[in-house]
Amino acid sequence: MARKNLIEVSAGEAPRPSEALAASRPIAGLVPTGVRHGSPIGGIAKTLGNITQKVERAHDLERQMAEGNTVVELDTALIDASMVRDRLAMDAAELSLLVEQIRDHGQQVPILVRPHPEVKGRYQVAYGHRRMAAVSRLGIKVRAVVRNLTDDELVVSQGQENNARTNLSFIERALFAARLEDRAFARDVIMSALGVDKAALSKMISVARQVPTELIEAIGAAPDVGRRRWMELAELVTAPKLPDLLSMLSQDTMKAASSDDRFQGVVSALTNKPTKPAPQLPPLEWAPADQSVSVTAKSNGKTYTLALKNKDAAVFGGWISANLGRLYEAFKDSEKLETGD
């Protein structure tokens, strides 16, 4: 006896109720082949599909903003500095150079900000303070990545970006560490922000605690002064000596000096080893009768600079360079004649 067909559906079988319902109520954005695009049902489906796509794009944009994957343009007037300052001061010359670079080529690298935790509609910088200052001077909007960051995440991002991009000096990093500790950040968070181990962090914070902050700010970043010399200064500074040191640093000559020189001036004052100022000689100018070349010579005691101008400057400069050995031997011979050796 032949087995009945228990699985197959005959060609003439009517569609199941669920199939009929799907054909009459299509999913948004999907129009069945049996429905004409010009019919009312097709138009509604198309409209619902467009709405769905727009909503999905909006949700996707919100997700990217939250993850920090989207660059937006923000008014700098709506952005506040980080909760913890990491620089003693911005170098005016470097900032002016950055302004010109952005003016000529645009802002190539966005800054990182977070929605302000206390003020709705405002933002707070994690890193990119110099870029924001340069853009603000130009009066344009700043390109930024907006990311939801906790306080810990903000300072870690700020510190790690500075480690990778900028040349913060030892004392700036030490002050940054001390300020983070003052705001009750955990030591492991501070270590992550600065990229240092526990021992190095302890030394940094110790220096920042021992040397009065007002003295550090009066000296400046001192980029060529490392940890060892700051630790030596910390051992020399005492409270009774501080007023005299600050008075010395307030003098016009010290203000005009580099921060490295100011540091050395403080050390010299504390060790009673006064430094002799380098002699400042007036510039020397020379030119032959035909004025084919003009030479300006300057000296500050340690360096001597020659500047050549006019049409024969390159040729004459090349000849001097090629004959430096012979010229130096002639100089040594002249010294022997003068001293009688």
C-alpha positions as CSV (number, residue, x, y, z in Angstrom):
1,M,0.0,0.0,0.0
2,A,1.4,3.4,-1.0
3,R,2.5,5.7,1.8
4,K,0.6,9.0,2.1
5,N,2.5,12.2,1.4
6,L,2.8,13.5,5.0
7,I,5.3,16.3,4.3
8,E,4.8,17.9,0.9
9,V,2.2,20.6,0.3
10,S,0.3,20.3,-2.9
11,A,0.7,23.0,-5.5
12,G,-2.9,24.0,-5.2
13,E,-2.9,24.4,-1.4
14,A,-4.0,27.8,0.0
15,P,-1.4,29.9,1.8
16,R,-1.2,29.6,5.6
17,P,-2.9,32.4,7.6
18,S,0.6,33.7,8.9
19,E,1.7,34.0,5.2
20,A,-1.4,35.9,4.3
21,L,-0.9,38.3,7.3
22,A,2.7,38.9,6.3
23,A,1.7,39.8,2.8
24,S,-0.9,42.3,4.0
25,R,1.2,43.9,6.8
26,P,4.8,44.0,5.5
27,I,7.8,44.7,7.9
28,A,8.9,48.3,7.8
29,G,11.3,48.9,5.0
30,L,10.5,45.6,3.2
31,V,7.9,45.6,0.4
32,P,6.7,42.2,-0.8
33,T,7.0,41.5,-4.5
34,G,3.2,41.1,-4.7
35,V,2.6,44.7,-3.6
36,R,3.0,47.5,-6.1
37,H,5.2,50.5,-5.0
38,G,2.6,52.9,-6.1
39,S,-0.1,51.4,-3.8
40,P,-0.9,53.0,-0.5
41,I,0.5,50.0,1.4
42,G,3.8,50.2,-0.5
43,G,4.1,54.0,0.2
44,I,3.5,53.5,3.9
45,A,6.1,50.7,4.1
46,K,8.6,52.9,2.3
47,T,8.0,55.8,4.7
48,L,8.3,53.5,7.8
49,G,11.5,52.1,6.4
50,N,13.0,55.6,6.0
51,I,12.0,56.5,9.5
52,T,13.5,53.3,10.8
53,Q,16.8,54.0,9.0
54,K,17.0,57.6,10.3
55,V,16.4,56.4,13.9
56,E,19.1,53.7,13.5
57,R,21.5,56.3,12.1
58,A,20.7,58.6,15.1
59,H,21.3,55.8,17.6
60,D,24.5,54.9,15.8
61,L,25.7,58.5,16.0
62,E,24.9,58.6,19.7
63,R,26.8,55.4,20.2
64,Q,29.8,56.7,18.4
65,M,29.7,59.9,20.3
66,A,29.6,58.0,23.6
67,E,32.5,55.8,22.4
68,G,34.5,58.8,21.2
69,N,34.6,57.8,17.5
70,T,33.1,60.9,16.0
71,V,34.9,64.3,15.5
72,V,32.6,67.3,16.0
73,E,33.2,71.0,16.0
74,L,32.6,72.9,19.2
75,D,32.6,76.6,20.2
76,T,35.7,77.1,22.5
77,A,33.6,79.4,24.7
78,L,31.7,76.2,25.8
79,I,34.8,74.3,26.9
80,D,36.5,74.5,30.3
81,A,40.0,73.4,31.2
82,S,40.8,70.1,32.8
83,M,40.1,69.8,36.5
84,V,43.9,69.4,37.1
85,R,46.4,71.7,35.5
86,D,49.5,69.9,34.1
87,R,51.6,72.9,32.8
88,L,53.2,75.8,34.6
89,A,52.7,78.0,31.6
90,M,52.3,77.9,27.9
91,D,55.3,78.9,25.9
92,A,54.3,82.0,24.0
93,A,56.6,81.3,21.0
94,E,55.4,77.7,20.7
95,L,51.8,78.8,20.9
96,S,52.2,81.4,18.2
97,L,53.8,78.8,15.9
98,L,50.9,76.5,16.5
99,V,48.5,79.3,15.7
100,E,50.2,79.8,12.3
101,Q,50.3,76.0,11.6
102,I,46.5,75.7,12.2
103,R,45.9,78.9,10.2
104,D,47.8,77.4,7.2
105,H,46.8,73.7,7.4
106,G,43.8,73.5,9.7
107,Q,43.6,71.6,13.0
108,Q,44.9,68.1,12.1
109,V,44.5,66.4,15.5
110,P,41.3,66.8,17.5
111,I,41.2,67.4,21.2
112,L,39.5,65.1,23.7
113,V,36.7,66.5,25.8
114,R,33.9,65.1,28.0
115,P,30.5,66.6,28.8
116,H,31.0,68.8,31.9
117,P,30.1,66.8,34.9
118,E,28.5,69.7,36.7
119,V,27.3,72.2,34.0
120,K,24.8,71.0,31.4
121,G,25.7,72.1,27.9
122,R,29.4,72.7,28.6
123,Y,32.5,70.5,28.1
124,Q,35.8,69.8,29.9
125,V,39.1,69.2,28.2
126,A,41.0,65.9,28.9
127,Y,43.8,66.9,26.6
128,G,44.6,69.4,23.8
129,H,44.7,72.7,25.9
130,R,47.3,74.2,23.5
131,R,45.4,73.3,20.4
132,M,42.2,74.8,22.0
133,A,44.1,78.0,22.9
134,A,45.5,78.3,19.3
135,V,42.1,77.7,17.8
136,S,40.5,80.2,20.2
137,R,43.0,82.9,19.0
138,L,41.9,82.2,15.4
139,G,38.2,82.6,16.4
140,I,37.1,79.3,14.9
141,K,35.5,76.2,16.3
142,V,37.7,73.5,17.6
143,R,37.6,69.9,16.3
144,A,37.0,67.6,19.2
145,V,36.2,64.0,20.2
146,V,33.4,63.9,22.8
147,R,33.6,61.0,25.2
148,N,31.9,60.1,28.5
149,L,34.8,59.9,30.9
150,T,35.0,59.3,34.6
151,D,37.4,61.5,36.6
152,D,40.0,58.7,36.7
153,E,39.7,58.1,32.9
154,L,40.1,61.8,32.3
155,V,43.3,62.3,34.2
156,V,44.8,59.0,32.8
157,S,44.0,60.2,29.3
158,Q,45.4,63.6,30.0
159,G,48.6,62.2,31.5
160,Q,49.2,59.6,28.8
161,E,48.6,62.0,26.0
162,N,51.2,64.4,27.6
163,N,53.6,61.6,27.9
164,A,53.2,60.8,24.2
165,R,53.0,64.3,22.7
166,T,54.5,67.0,24.9
167,N,57.8,67.6,26.7
168,L,56.6,68.3,30.2
169,S,59.6,68.8,32.4
170,F,60.2,66.8,35.6
171,I,58.9,69.5,37.9
172,E,55.7,69.9,35.9
173,R,55.1,66.2,36.1
174,A,55.8,66.2,39.8
175,L,53.4,69.1,40.4
176,F,50.7,67.3,38.3
177,A,51.2,64.2,40.5
178,A,50.9,66.2,43.7
179,R,47.8,67.9,42.5
180,L,46.2,64.6,41.6
181,E,47.0,63.3,45.0
182,D,45.5,66.4,46.6
183,R,42.3,65.6,44.8
184,A,42.2,62.1,46.3
185,F,43.1,60.2,43.2
186,A,44.5,56.8,44.0
187,R,48.3,56.2,43.5
188,D,47.7,53.5,40.9
189,V,45.6,56.0,38.8
190,I,48.4,58.6,39.1
191,M,51.0,56.0,38.1
192,S,49.0,55.1,35.0
193,A,48.6,58.8,34.1
194,L,52.3,59.5,34.4
195,G,53.6,56.1,33.2
196,V,55.9,55.7,36.3
197,D,56.4,53.1,39.0
198,K,55.6,53.5,42.7
199,A,59.2,54.5,43.6
200,A,59.5,57.1,40.9
201,L,56.1,58.6,41.8
202,S,57.0,58.8,45.5
203,K,60.2,60.8,44.6
204,M,58.2,63.1,42.3
205,I,55.6,63.9,45.0
206,S,58.3,64.3,47.6
207,V,60.0,67.0,45.6
208,A,56.7,68.8,44.9
209,R,55.9,68.8,48.6
210,Q,59.4,70.0,49.7
211,V,59.9,72.8,47.3
212,P,57.3,75.6,47.9
213,T,54.9,75.9,45.0
214,E,55.4,79.7,44.7
215,L,59.1,79.1,44.3
216,I,58.5,76.4,41.6
217,E,56.2,78.8,39.7
218,A,58.7,81.6,40.0
219,I,61.4,79.4,38.6
220,G,59.3,77.9,35.8
221,A,59.4,74.6,34.0
222,A,63.2,74.4,33.7
223,P,63.1,71.8,31.0
224,D,66.8,70.8,31.2
225,V,66.7,70.3,35.0
226,G,66.0,66.7,36.0
227,R,65.0,64.8,39.1
228,R,68.4,64.7,40.7
229,R,69.0,68.4,40.7
230,W,65.4,69.2,41.9
231,M,66.0,66.7,44.8
232,E,69.2,68.6,45.7
233,L,67.3,71.9,45.6
234,A,64.6,70.4,47.9
235,E,67.3,69.7,50.5
236,L,68.6,73.3,50.3
237,V,65.4,75.2,50.5
238,T,64.2,76.3,54.0
239,A,61.3,78.5,54.9
240,P,63.4,81.5,56.2
241,K,65.2,81.7,52.8
242,L,62.1,81.7,50.7
243,P,61.3,85.5,50.8
244,D,64.8,86.4,49.6
245,L,64.7,83.8,46.8
246,L,61.3,85.1,45.6
247,S,62.6,88.7,45.8
248,M,65.6,87.8,43.7
249,L,63.4,86.0,41.1
250,S,61.1,89.0,40.8
251,Q,64.0,91.2,39.5
252,D,63.7,92.1,35.8
253,T,67.0,90.5,34.9
254,M,65.8,87.1,36.4
255,K,62.4,87.4,34.7
256,A,64.2,87.9,31.4
257,A,66.4,84.8,32.0
258,S,65.4,81.3,31.0
259,S,63.8,79.1,33.6
260,D,66.9,76.9,33.6
261,D,69.0,79.9,34.4
262,R,66.5,80.9,37.2
263,F,66.9,77.5,38.7
264,Q,70.7,77.8,38.7
265,G,70.4,81.3,40.2
266,V,68.4,79.9,43.1
267,V,70.9,77.1,43.6
268,S,73.8,79.6,43.6
269,A,72.0,81.8,46.1
270,L,71.5,78.9,48.4
271,T,75.0,77.5,48.2
272,N,76.7,81.0,48.3
273,K,78.2,80.5,44.9
274,P,77.3,83.6,42.9
275,T,77.2,83.1,39.2
276,K,79.0,85.6,37.1
277,P,76.8,87.0,34.3
278,A,78.2,86.2,30.8
279,P,79.8,89.3,29.3
280,Q,77.6,90.9,26.7
281,L,79.8,92.3,23.9
282,P,78.4,94.8,21.4
283,P,77.9,93.3,17.9
284,L,80.9,93.7,15.6
285,E,80.1,94.7,12.0
286,W,82.6,94.5,9.1
287,A,82.4,94.9,5.3
288,P,85.0,95.3,2.5
289,A,85.1,98.5,0.4
290,D,83.0,97.1,-2.4
291,Q,80.3,96.0,0.1
292,S,80.1,92.6,-1.6
293,V,79.7,90.9,1.8
294,S,78.8,92.2,5.2
295,V,79.6,90.4,8.5
296,T,78.0,90.7,11.8
297,A,79.6,89.0,14.8
298,K,77.9,88.5,18.2
299,S,79.2,87.0,21.4
300,N,77.6,86.2,24.8
301,G,80.7,84.7,26.4
302,K,80.1,81.1,25.5
303,T,79.1,81.3,21.9
304,Y,80.3,83.4,19.0
305,T,78.1,83.9,15.9
306,L,78.9,85.1,12.5
307,A,76.2,86.3,10.1
308,L,77.1,86.9,6.5
309,K,74.9,88.8,4.0
310,N,75.0,90.3,0.5
311,K,76.0,88.7,-2.8
312,D,79.3,87.1,-1.8
313,A,78.0,85.8,1.6
314,A,77.5,82.2,0.5
315,V,80.9,82.0,-1.3
316,F,82.8,83.7,1.5
317,G,81.0,81.5,4.1
318,G,82.0,78.4,2.2
319,W,85.6,79.5,2.0
320,I,85.7,80.1,5.8
321,S,84.2,76.6,6.4
322,A,86.7,75.0,4.1
323,N,89.6,76.7,5.8
324,L,88.6,76.4,9.4
325,G,91.6,74.1,10.2
326,R,94.2,76.5,8.7
327,L,92.5,79.5,10.3
328,Y,92.5,77.9,13.8
329,E,96.3,77.0,13.4
330,A,97.0,80.6,12.5
331,F,95.0,81.7,15.6
332,K,97.1,79.4,17.9
333,D,100.3,80.7,16.3
334,S,99.2,84.2,17.0
335,E,98.6,83.4,20.7
336,K,102.1,81.9,21.0
337,L,103.6,85.1,19.6
338,E,101.6,87.2,22.1
339,T,102.5,85.1,25.1
340,G,106.1,84.4,24.0
341,D,105.7,80.6,24.2
